[in-house]
Amino acid sequence: MTKRDIAGFLGVDVQTLRNWQKTRPNLYRVIMQGLAIEEAVKESKEHYEKLSSIAKDAQKYVMKK
């Protein structure tokens, strides 16, 4: 996400986000960490679903033999 995207997601101006980065670094850090965690969870779910599909396909292949 760009800073513009993040600001839009949070419902604040980009300048407000920049001000938080300078004047409230802990708040800014927590926001960025939260967004990073959210993205990591999304990616993990996608990887899990892909691996699950591969496992099911492999199981079907083994059962055919």
C-alpha positions in Angstrom: 0.0 0.0 0.0 1.2 3.5 -0.7 0.9 6.2 2.0 -2.1 7.6 0.0 -3.8 4.2 0.2 -3.1 3.9 3.9 -4.4 7.4 4.6 -7.5 6.6 2.6 -8.0 3.3 4.4 -7.6 5.2 7.8 -9.9 8.0 6.7 -7.2 10.7 7.1 -5.2 13.0 4.9 -1.7 11.9 3.7 -0.3 14.9 5.5 -1.9 13.7 8.8 -0.2 10.3 8.3 3.1 12.1 7.7 2.6 14.2 10.8 1.9 11.1 12.9 5.1 9.6 11.5 7.0 12.6 12.8 5.1 13.5 16.0 3.6 10.2 17.0 6.1 7.6 15.9 4.7 4.9 18.2 1.2 5.4 16.7 2.6 5.3 13.2 4.7 2.1 14.0 1.6 0.3 15.4 -0.5 1.2 12.4 2.2 0.0 10.0 2.7 -3.2 12.0 -1.0 -3.9 12.1 -1.2 -3.4 8.3 1.8 -5.7 7.8 0.2 -8.4 10.0 -3.0 -8.1 8.1 -1.1 -8.6 4.8 0.9 -11.5 6.2 -2.3 -13.3 7.4 -3.8 -12.8 4.0 -0.8 -14.2 2.2 -0.6 -17.1 4.7 -4.2 -18.0 4.0 -3.6 -17.9 0.3 -0.5 -20.2 0.7 -2.5 -22.6 2.9 -5.3 -22.8 0.4 -2.8 -23.5 -2.4 -1.0 -26.2 -0.4 -4.3 -27.7 0.6 -5.3 -27.9 -3.1 -2.0 -29.5 -4.0 -2.4 -32.1 -1.2 -6.0 -32.9 -2.4 -4.8 -33.3 -6.0 -1.9 -35.6 -4.9 -4.3 -37.7 -2.8 -6.7 -38.1 -5.8 -3.7 -39.2 -7.9 -2.6 -41.8 -5.3 -6.1 -43.1 -5.0 -6.4 -43.7 -8.7 -3.4 -46.1 -8.7 
